[in-house]
Amino acid sequence: MWFLTVLPAAEKCRLLKQICRNYCSAIASNFPCVPSCLPLDSTELEDLQEFLFQSKKLFVLSGAGLSTESGIPDYRSEEVGLYARTTRRPVQHDVFVCSAKSRQKYWARNYVGWPQFSSRQANEAHKALSKWEKIGKLHWLVTQNVDALHTKAGSQYLTELHGCTHSVICLGCKKITPRSHLQDEFAALNPNWSEESQGIFPDGDVFLTDEQIKDFNVPSCKNCGGILKPDVTFFGDTVNKEKVNFVYERLTESDAVLVVGSSLQVYSGFRFIISAFEKRLPIAILNIGATRADKLSTLKISARCGEVLPYVLTF
């Protein structure tokens, strides 16, 4: 759809609306992790384009809905999110730290799911945000995602609020190692252990029974013998204060906020939107379904990020 970049804004929005009507019927088959949505409204698109043109230092907060088009499911989407499809819930921080059996379960599932999860690529929405950074529109990007897709898209003005699954930390000596190295250690420790993946969950693991994982061996830190954990903030844990303060500083420097692909149900991200509202910054939200900040927003659009972000701001 390169031709959209040479059209006037009004004509571009008209064509984009028609394109999205055609795509909506195919979303379920082309993007199985993306919830259904109504066709785009061209007036809303024009409003979003005007919102973006008015901003000189845009602060963007992204969530799991941005990565669903890359084939990574989210937790909360209606019908297709993990909570809607299963009774499974993500591991809690305290449980992981205190229970060797829970760590065995987590790492066995993660070991099986890692090749599929780590091979996911940035989609058009990730690439659009990276482009906005390069042209000077995006001041700072904060993502609640742990999938490294913004990095794969080339974003540099980036804070991964909840960390990244592509790194592993020792809870003892705090040494950081690449997750890919740990995959090799798993394979060496479990030469006769083999299970197949039946799709991935939002945090990169898969479902395995207790019987399947009972003989799985988990390595300790080679440096100190400590517990190895993904360098992410698990549910029940908190984001470190230095990172939070850094994000608040970037928000203070900004003149507008755009939320993409997040329902903002988790306070660690929602607090920045509260702060933006208190600072009277204009807030726009692009997300399929309701969010916690709808009443705080200047503009709300319910649509796929990949069908809006690449085309709403072009030069």
C-alpha positions as CSV (number, residue, x, y, z in Angstrom):
1,M,0.0,0.0,0.0
2,W,2.9,2.3,-0.8
3,F,0.6,4.4,-3.0
4,L,-1.1,5.8,0.1
5,T,1.9,7.9,0.9
6,V,1.5,10.1,-2.1
7,L,-2.2,10.9,-1.6
8,P,-3.8,13.8,0.3
9,A,-4.8,13.0,3.9
10,A,-8.6,12.9,3.2
11,E,-8.2,10.6,0.2
12,K,-5.8,8.4,2.1
13,C,-8.2,8.0,5.0
14,R,-11.1,7.2,2.6
15,L,-9.1,4.4,0.9
16,L,-7.8,3.1,4.2
17,K,-11.3,2.8,5.5
18,Q,-12.3,0.8,2.5
19,I,-9.2,-1.4,2.8
20,C,-10.0,-2.1,6.5
21,R,-13.6,-3.0,5.7
22,N,-12.2,-5.7,3.4
23,Y,-9.7,-6.8,6.0
24,C,-12.0,-7.1,9.0
25,S,-13.7,-10.2,7.6
26,A,-10.4,-11.8,7.2
27,I,-8.8,-10.9,10.6
28,A,-9.8,-14.2,12.3
29,S,-8.0,-16.3,9.6
30,N,-5.0,-14.0,8.9
31,F,-4.4,-12.9,12.5
32,P,-5.6,-15.6,14.9
33,C,-4.3,-13.8,17.9
34,V,-6.1,-10.6,17.1
35,P,-9.7,-10.0,18.4
36,S,-12.4,-9.0,15.9
37,C,-13.1,-5.3,15.4
38,L,-15.5,-3.1,13.5
39,P,-14.4,-1.3,10.3
40,L,-12.3,1.8,10.8
41,D,-13.9,5.2,10.8
42,S,-12.2,7.7,8.4
43,T,-13.1,10.6,10.6
44,E,-11.3,9.0,13.5
45,L,-8.3,8.4,11.3
46,E,-8.2,12.0,10.3
47,D,-8.4,13.0,13.9
48,L,-5.5,10.8,14.8
49,Q,-3.5,12.2,12.0
50,E,-4.1,15.7,13.2
51,F,-3.3,14.6,16.8
52,L,0.1,13.3,15.6
53,F,0.9,16.4,13.4
54,Q,0.3,18.6,16.4
55,S,2.8,16.8,18.5
56,K,6.5,17.6,18.3
57,K,7.7,15.2,21.1
58,L,5.4,12.2,21.2
59,F,5.5,9.7,24.0
60,V,4.2,6.2,23.1
61,L,3.2,3.4,25.4
62,S,2.8,0.0,23.7
63,G,1.2,-3.2,24.9
64,A,0.6,-6.8,23.9
65,G,-2.0,-5.8,21.3
66,L,0.8,-4.5,19.2
67,S,2.5,-7.9,19.0
68,T,-0.6,-10.0,18.4
69,E,-0.2,-9.4,14.6
70,S,3.2,-11.0,14.9
71,G,1.6,-14.1,16.2
72,I,2.1,-13.6,19.9
73,P,-1.1,-13.9,21.9
74,D,-2.1,-11.5,24.6
75,Y,-3.7,-12.2,28.0
76,R,-6.9,-10.2,28.0
77,S,-8.4,-9.9,24.5
78,E,-12.0,-11.2,24.2
79,E,-12.3,-14.6,22.7
80,V,-8.6,-15.0,21.6
81,G,-6.7,-13.9,24.7
82,L,-5.1,-16.5,27.0
83,Y,-7.6,-15.7,29.8
84,A,-10.5,-16.2,27.5
85,R,-9.3,-19.5,26.1
86,T,-7.8,-21.2,29.1
87,T,-7.8,-21.2,32.9
88,R,-4.0,-20.9,32.8
89,R,-2.4,-18.0,34.5
90,P,1.2,-16.6,34.3
91,V,3.7,-17.6,37.0
92,Q,3.9,-15.4,40.0
93,H,7.2,-13.9,41.1
94,D,7.2,-15.3,44.6
95,V,6.2,-18.8,43.4
96,F,9.0,-18.9,40.9
97,V,11.6,-17.7,43.4
98,C,10.5,-20.0,46.3
99,S,9.6,-23.2,44.4
100,A,12.1,-25.4,42.5
101,K,9.2,-27.4,41.1
102,S,7.7,-24.2,39.7
103,R,11.0,-23.2,38.1
104,Q,11.3,-26.6,36.6
105,K,7.7,-26.3,35.2
106,Y,8.4,-22.8,33.9
107,W,11.7,-23.5,32.2
108,A,10.5,-26.8,30.6
109,R,7.6,-25.0,29.0
110,N,9.8,-22.1,28.0
111,Y,12.4,-24.4,26.6
112,V,9.8,-25.9,24.3
113,G,8.2,-22.6,23.3
114,W,11.4,-20.6,22.9
115,P,12.3,-21.5,19.3
116,Q,8.8,-20.4,18.1
117,F,8.6,-17.4,20.4
118,S,12.0,-16.0,19.7
119,S,11.6,-16.3,15.9
120,R,8.6,-13.9,15.8
121,Q,9.4,-10.8,13.8
122,A,8.4,-7.2,14.1
123,N,5.2,-6.3,12.2
124,E,4.3,-3.2,10.3
125,A,3.2,-1.4,13.5
126,H,6.5,-1.9,15.2
127,K,8.3,-0.7,12.0
128,A,6.1,2.4,11.8
129,L,7.1,3.5,15.4
130,S,10.7,2.9,14.5
131,K,10.3,5.1,11.5
132,W,8.6,7.8,13.6
133,E,11.7,7.8,15.8
134,K,14.0,8.3,12.8
135,I,12.1,11.2,11.5
136,G,12.0,12.9,14.9
137,K,8.3,12.5,15.6
138,L,8.6,10.0,18.5
139,H,10.4,11.3,21.6
140,W,10.3,8.1,23.6
141,L,8.7,4.7,23.4
142,V,7.8,2.6,26.5
143,T,6.7,-0.9,25.9
144,Q,5.1,-3.3,28.4
145,N,6.0,-6.2,26.1
146,V,8.9,-8.5,26.7
147,D,9.3,-9.9,23.2
148,A,12.1,-7.7,21.8
149,L,10.0,-6.9,18.7
150,H,10.6,-3.1,19.0
151,T,14.3,-3.8,19.1
152,K,14.0,-6.0,16.1
153,A,12.2,-3.2,14.3
154,G,15.1,-0.8,15.0
155,S,13.8,1.3,17.9
156,Q,16.4,2.9,20.1
157,Y,14.6,5.5,22.1
158,L,13.1,2.7,24.0
159,T,12.4,1.5,27.6
160,E,11.3,-2.1,28.0
161,L,9.3,-1.5,31.2
162,H,8.9,-5.1,32.1
163,G,12.3,-6.3,30.8
164,C,13.0,-8.7,28.0
165,T,12.8,-12.5,27.7
166,H,15.8,-12.5,25.5
167,S,18.0,-12.0,28.6
168,V,18.4,-14.1,31.7
169,I,19.5,-12.8,35.1
170,C,21.0,-14.7,38.0
171,L,19.1,-13.8,41.2
172,G,22.4,-14.3,43.1
173,C,25.2,-12.5,41.4
174,K,23.0,-10.5,39.0
175,K,24.9,-11.7,35.9
176,I,23.0,-11.2,32.6
177,T,23.3,-13.8,29.9
178,P,21.5,-14.1,26.5
179,R,18.5,-16.4,26.6
180,S,19.8,-18.2,23.5
181,H,22.9,-19.4,25.5
182,L,20.5,-21.0,28.1
183,Q,18.7,-22.9,25.3
184,D,22.0,-24.7,24.6
185,E,22.5,-25.5,28.3
186,F,19.0,-26.9,28.5
187,A,19.7,-29.2,25.5
188,A,22.9,-30.4,27.0
189,L,21.3,-31.2,30.3
190,N,18.3,-32.9,28.7
191,P,19.7,-34.9,25.8
192,N,16.9,-37.5,25.8
193,W,14.0,-35.1,26.7
194,S,11.8,-34.0,23.9
195,E,8.3,-32.5,23.8
196,E,6.5,-30.7,21.0
197,S,4.9,-27.3,21.1
198,Q,1.2,-26.8,20.4
199,G,1.3,-23.0,20.0
200,I,2.7,-20.4,22.3
201,F,1.4,-18.4,25.3
202,P,2.0,-14.6,25.8
203,D,5.2,-15.2,27.9
204,G,6.7,-17.6,25.4
205,D,6.0,-20.9,27.0
206,V,3.6,-23.7,26.1
207,F,1.4,-26.1,28.0
208,L,3.0,-29.3,29.3
209,T,1.6,-31.7,31.9
210,D,3.4,-32.4,35.2
211,E,4.2,-35.9,33.9
212,Q,6.0,-34.4,30.8
213,I,8.2,-32.2,32.8
214,K,9.1,-34.4,35.8
215,D,12.5,-35.4,34.4
216,F,13.5,-32.0,33.0
217,N,16.8,-30.6,34.4
218,V,17.3,-26.9,35.1
219,P,20.7,-25.4,35.1
220,S,22.0,-23.0,37.8
221,C,24.2,-19.9,37.3
222,K,27.6,-21.0,36.2
223,N,29.2,-18.1,38.0
224,C,27.7,-18.5,41.5
225,G,25.2,-21.4,41.4
226,G,22.3,-19.1,41.9
227,I,18.7,-19.2,40.5
228,L,18.3,-18.2,36.8
229,K,15.2,-16.2,35.9
230,P,14.1,-14.4,32.7
231,D,15.1,-10.7,33.1
232,V,11.5,-9.7,33.2
233,T,9.1,-8.4,35.8
234,F,6.8,-11.4,36.6
235,F,3.3,-10.8,37.9
236,G,3.4,-10.0,41.6
237,D,6.8,-8.2,41.3
238,T,7.4,-4.5,40.8
239,V,9.4,-2.5,38.2
240,N,12.5,-1.0,39.8
241,K,12.2,2.7,40.8
242,E,15.1,3.9,38.7
243,K,13.4,2.7,35.5
244,V,10.1,4.2,36.6
245,N,11.6,7.5,37.4
246,F,13.5,7.5,34.0
247,V,10.2,7.0,32.2
248,Y,8.5,9.8,34.2
249,E,11.3,12.1,33.1
250,R,10.8,11.2,29.4
251,L,7.1,11.8,29.9
252,T,7.7,15.3,31.4
253,E,9.7,16.2,28.2
254,S,6.8,15.1,25.9
255,D,3.9,17.1,24.6
256,A,1.4,14.3,23.8
257,V,0.8,10.6,24.6
258,L,-0.3,7.8,22.3
259,V,-1.2,4.4,23.7
260,V,-1.1,1.5,21.2
261,G,-2.3,-2.0,21.8
262,S,-2.9,-1.9,25.6
263,S,-5.9,-2.1,27.8
264,L,-3.8,-0.5,30.5
265,Q,-5.1,-3.0,33.1
266,V,-1.7,-3.3,34.7
267,Y,-0.9,-0.3,36.9
268,S,2.8,-0.3,36.0
269,G,1.9,1.2,32.6
270,F,-1.4,2.9,33.5
271,R,0.3,5.2,36.0
272,F,2.1,7.1,33.2
273,I,-1.3,7.8,31.6
274,I,-2.6,9.1,34.9
275,S,0.4,11.3,35.1
276,A,0.0,12.6,31.5
277,F,-3.7,13.4,32.3
278,E,-2.7,15.3,35.4
279,K,-0.2,17.2,33.3
280,R,-3.0,18.0,30.8
281,L,-1.2,16.3,28.0
282,P,-3.5,15.2,25.1
283,I,-3.9,11.4,25.1
284,A,-4.9,9.2,22.1
285,I,-5.5,5.5,22.4
286,L,-5.4,2.9,19.6
287,N,-6.6,-0.4,20.9
288,I,-9.2,-3.0,20.1
289,G,-11.7,-3.0,23.0
290,A,-12.1,-0.8,26.1
291,T,-9.1,0.4,28.1
292,R,-8.7,1.7,31.7
293,A,-8.0,5.2,30.4
294,D,-10.8,5.7,27.8
295,K,-12.3,8.5,29.9
296,L,-8.9,10.2,30.2
297,S,-8.3,10.2,26.5
298,T,-8.7,12.9,23.9
299,L,-9.2,10.4,21.1
300,K,-10.0,6.6,21.2
301,I,-9.8,4.3,18.1
302,S,-10.7,0.7,18.2
303,A,-8.6,-0.9,15.4
304,R,-5.6,-3.0,14.6
305,C,-2.4,-1.2,15.1
306,G,-0.9,-2.6,11.9
307,E,-3.8,-1.1,9.8
308,V,-3.4,2.4,11.2
309,L,0.2,3.3,12.3
310,P,2.0,2.7,9.0
311,Y,-0.4,5.0,7.1
312,V,-1.6,7.7,9.5
313,L,1.7,9.6,9.6
314,T,3.6,9.7,6.3
315,F,5.9,12.3,4.7
